[in-house]
């Protein structure tokens, strides 16, 4: 009884701040401003397929790059001593203590035409390069801001893998490639799945990064939703419909990722 009563505040919190907002989004997505049922707003989402596909594509690129950067880095951190691990994790978390907007704005000063990179390259007669207001700048902003969300799940899983297991694989004749593919990756599937979800979801729905580093020319679905609620073309019903479609796509991606992880763990147990 005590455990059930202790869970009541959390259930109330979830209902107020998760269930109710989701129900409101679904309601506005399938109703007119007068409250009549309609699917016209959901049908209009098809007009923005290019924006949606661009958002998914850039988010996928950022997620894959984060995975390739975070995996070896998390492994290196997990093999350090206790103090070394704490120090490196603190260094990774340190930029996150700064405001998200300030971190993104800092990249604007680095990438702009008169920024630090172009000033450095000008000493060698190179440039100025067009780095700001490009899709590459948007992806870079995603990687920088969301990389810790890939590192931390991988690190938490890798710290549970003992060195003796890797040494045993080496004694049995496994080279580096086999240790990676037959030992490390199967054991770190939960961390990989969590990291992919934690990076992909905020990347695909971001609007601050695309606005500041993309210059408005690389419109993403997050920008599109914001325009419907806060822009001149005020249309909260259409914004809710786009949000609903985006949530469905994200849930599908999460289910696919979880299914892949379950299959890998099943094969490992066999």
Legacy VTK file of the C-alpha trace (Angstrom):
# vtk DataFile Version 3.0
C-alpha trace
ASCII
DATASET POLYDATA
POINTS 270 float
0.000 0.000 0.000
2.835 2.382 0.840
4.474 1.858 -2.563
1.177 2.579 -4.335
0.544 5.752 -2.325
4.104 6.927 -2.969
3.512 6.637 -6.731
0.395 8.845 -6.664
2.251 12.211 -6.888
4.225 10.953 -9.882
1.067 9.738 -11.610
-0.593 13.106 -11.041
2.491 14.860 -12.425
2.471 12.632 -15.530
-1.229 13.221 -16.136
-0.968 17.012 -15.807
2.262 17.593 -17.729
2.316 14.681 -20.226
-1.105 13.181 -20.844
-3.126 16.417 -20.814
-0.793 18.287 -23.258
-0.801 15.299 -25.633
-4.594 15.128 -25.538
-4.809 18.866 -26.246
-2.439 18.563 -29.209
-4.510 15.694 -30.631
-7.744 17.634 -30.045
-6.581 20.797 -31.819
-5.121 18.727 -34.663
-8.510 17.218 -35.573
-10.812 20.169 -34.874
-11.521 23.568 -36.400
-11.270 26.818 -34.384
-15.023 26.428 -33.865
-14.525 22.961 -32.339
-15.856 20.906 -35.261
-14.153 17.640 -36.237
-11.937 17.776 -39.343
-8.894 16.081 -40.837
-8.084 18.963 -43.171
-5.203 20.170 -41.005
-3.623 16.717 -40.953
-4.056 16.583 -44.740
-2.216 19.919 -45.044
0.837 18.407 -43.347
1.593 16.666 -46.652
2.384 20.085 -48.148
5.405 20.271 -45.850
6.852 16.857 -46.687
10.097 18.431 -47.924
10.600 20.234 -44.604
9.813 17.074 -42.649
12.200 14.952 -44.713
14.942 17.576 -44.376
14.496 17.552 -40.599
14.684 13.762 -40.432
17.705 13.637 -42.747
19.731 16.238 -40.844
18.775 14.656 -37.514
19.906 11.241 -38.792
23.247 12.664 -39.936
23.798 14.346 -36.574
22.801 11.169 -34.691
25.148 8.926 -36.697
28.080 11.329 -36.293
27.390 11.614 -32.555
27.418 7.814 -32.310
30.757 7.508 -34.120
32.299 10.197 -31.910
30.733 9.106 -28.632
31.354 5.348 -28.856
35.178 5.354 -28.698
35.150 8.338 -26.336
32.770 6.599 -23.913
34.920 3.459 -24.059
38.084 5.428 -23.293
36.391 7.137 -20.338
35.029 3.832 -18.991
38.540 2.326 -18.919
39.947 5.190 -16.822
40.368 5.153 -13.071
37.630 6.529 -10.823
39.055 10.050 -10.626
39.829 10.068 -14.339
36.271 9.073 -15.189
34.765 11.748 -12.968
37.055 14.412 -14.405
36.295 13.556 -18.037
32.547 13.317 -17.408
32.653 16.707 -15.710
34.446 18.193 -18.744
31.763 16.737 -21.023
28.962 18.080 -18.843
30.571 21.485 -18.288
29.254 23.151 -21.492
25.736 21.998 -20.595
25.824 24.233 -17.532
25.749 27.168 -19.915
22.513 28.370 -21.481
21.555 26.545 -24.705
21.126 29.823 -26.606
24.535 31.101 -25.522
26.227 27.891 -26.650
24.577 28.125 -30.051
25.319 31.842 -30.334
28.982 31.092 -29.650
29.064 28.939 -32.775
27.656 31.856 -34.759
30.689 33.945 -33.824
32.976 31.051 -34.759
31.416 30.219 -38.134
30.421 33.642 -39.486
32.296 35.327 -42.326
34.367 37.410 -39.914
34.446 34.667 -37.290
37.369 32.982 -35.609
37.806 30.218 -38.205
37.811 32.557 -41.195
40.165 34.952 -39.417
42.569 32.095 -38.793
42.337 30.860 -42.391
42.884 34.377 -43.726
46.421 34.235 -42.318
47.113 31.547 -44.924
45.285 33.320 -47.734
42.261 31.033 -47.518
38.654 32.148 -47.492
36.455 33.556 -46.329
34.476 30.310 -46.354
30.685 30.240 -46.280
30.079 28.177 -43.150
27.211 29.949 -41.424
23.617 29.684 -42.713
24.225 26.229 -44.193
22.921 22.748 -43.459
26.411 21.788 -42.322
26.288 24.498 -39.664
22.904 23.203 -38.469
24.247 19.637 -38.196
27.325 20.931 -36.363
25.101 22.742 -33.865
23.091 19.567 -33.284
26.243 17.501 -32.733
27.753 20.001 -30.323
24.605 20.450 -28.236
23.443 16.832 -28.130
26.714 14.840 -28.099
26.672 14.465 -24.276
23.277 12.734 -24.564
24.981 10.044 -26.647
28.093 9.758 -24.496
26.390 9.341 -21.121
24.166 6.297 -21.934
27.100 4.563 -23.638
29.408 5.354 -20.724
26.924 4.037 -18.155
26.695 0.706 -20.033
30.410 0.377 -20.769
31.427 0.869 -17.139
29.612 -2.403 -16.374
31.759 -4.353 -18.863
34.765 -5.741 -16.927
38.234 -5.650 -18.410
38.492 -9.386 -17.738
35.812 -10.031 -20.370
37.814 -8.197 -23.040
41.008 -9.940 -21.920
39.241 -13.303 -22.151
38.179 -12.529 -25.727
41.773 -11.647 -26.570
43.020 -14.892 -25.012
40.565 -16.805 -27.190
42.091 -15.275 -30.311
39.744 -12.342 -31.006
41.332 -9.402 -32.748
40.200 -5.797 -32.233
37.485 -6.030 -34.891
35.969 -9.196 -33.410
36.084 -7.790 -29.885
34.178 -4.761 -31.131
31.574 -6.629 -33.184
31.162 -9.779 -31.072
31.624 -8.447 -27.537
31.354 -4.686 -27.113
28.573 -3.769 -29.546
26.147 -6.562 -28.451
26.697 -5.662 -24.793
26.240 -1.928 -25.406
23.055 -2.166 -27.513
20.917 -0.684 -24.678
23.224 2.332 -24.466
23.280 2.729 -28.243
19.470 2.609 -28.417
19.082 5.126 -25.586
21.684 7.450 -27.092
20.089 7.351 -30.545
16.688 8.214 -29.092
18.067 10.983 -26.855
19.913 12.626 -29.757
17.491 12.037 -32.628
14.331 13.334 -30.913
15.645 16.803 -29.944
17.546 17.062 -33.238
14.518 16.404 -35.429
12.355 18.879 -33.503
14.880 21.667 -32.912
14.201 25.201 -34.085
16.730 27.384 -32.251
19.745 25.747 -33.913
18.269 25.929 -37.419
17.248 29.548 -36.922
20.573 30.756 -35.525
22.991 28.637 -37.566
20.789 28.008 -40.601
19.819 31.647 -41.016
16.167 30.849 -41.713
17.042 29.396 -45.104
17.142 25.836 -43.763
13.620 25.566 -42.365
13.055 22.513 -40.168
9.849 21.076 -38.789
10.494 22.707 -35.407
10.635 26.127 -37.086
7.439 25.296 -38.957
5.585 24.424 -35.753
6.840 27.565 -34.028
5.631 29.715 -36.934
2.117 28.312 -36.579
1.951 29.221 -32.898
4.063 32.378 -32.654
4.497 33.643 -36.221
2.422 35.993 -38.328
0.616 33.035 -39.921
-1.022 32.134 -36.614
-2.686 28.732 -37.005
-2.469 26.617 -33.832
-4.638 23.863 -35.333
-2.183 23.316 -38.186
0.712 23.545 -35.723
-0.925 20.886 -33.567
-1.459 18.669 -36.639
2.221 18.945 -37.606
3.205 18.217 -34.002
0.933 15.161 -33.951
2.425 13.766 -37.159
5.934 14.414 -35.825
5.110 12.596 -32.576
3.825 9.584 -34.519
7.005 9.476 -36.615
9.167 9.741 -33.501
7.236 6.919 -31.813
7.734 4.760 -34.902
11.480 5.466 -34.880
11.644 4.640 -31.159
9.768 1.358 -31.645
12.084 0.359 -34.497
15.156 1.178 -32.412
13.820 -0.745 -29.411
12.881 -3.699 -31.617
16.393 -3.782 -33.046
17.820 -3.701 -29.543
15.559 -6.544 -28.384
16.601 -8.690 -31.348
20.290 -8.109 -30.649
19.850 -8.990 -26.978
17.898 -12.137 -27.943
20.659 -13.277 -30.270
23.248 -12.593 -27.579
21.354 -14.728 -25.048
21.183 -17.604 -27.545
LINES 1 271
270 0 1 2 3 4 5 6 7 8 9 10 11 12 13 14 15 16 17 18 19 20 21 22 23 24 25 26 27 28 29 30 31 32 33 34 35 36 37 38 39 40 41 42 43 44 45 46 47 48 49 50 51 52 53 54 55 56 57 58 59 60 61 62 63 64 65 66 67 68 69 70 71 72 73 74 75 76 77 78 79 80 81 82 83 84 85 86 87 88 89 90 91 92 93 94 95 96 97 98 99 100 101 102 103 104 105 106 107 108 109 110 111 112 113 114 115 116 117 118 119 120 121 122 123 124 125 126 127 128 129 130 131 132 133 134 135 136 137 138 139 140 141 142 143 144 145 146 147 148 149 150 151 152 153 154 155 156 157 158 159 160 161 162 163 164 165 166 167 168 169 170 171 172 173 174 175 176 177 178 179 180 181 182 183 184 185 186 187 188 189 190 191 192 193 194 195 196 197 198 199 200 201 202 203 204 205 206 207 208 209 210 211 212 213 214 215 216 217 218 219 220 221 222 223 224 225 226 227 228 229 230 231 232 233 234 235 236 237 238 239 240 241 242 243 244 245 246 247 248 249 250 251 252 253 254 255 256 257 258 259 260 261 262 263 264 265 266 267 268 269
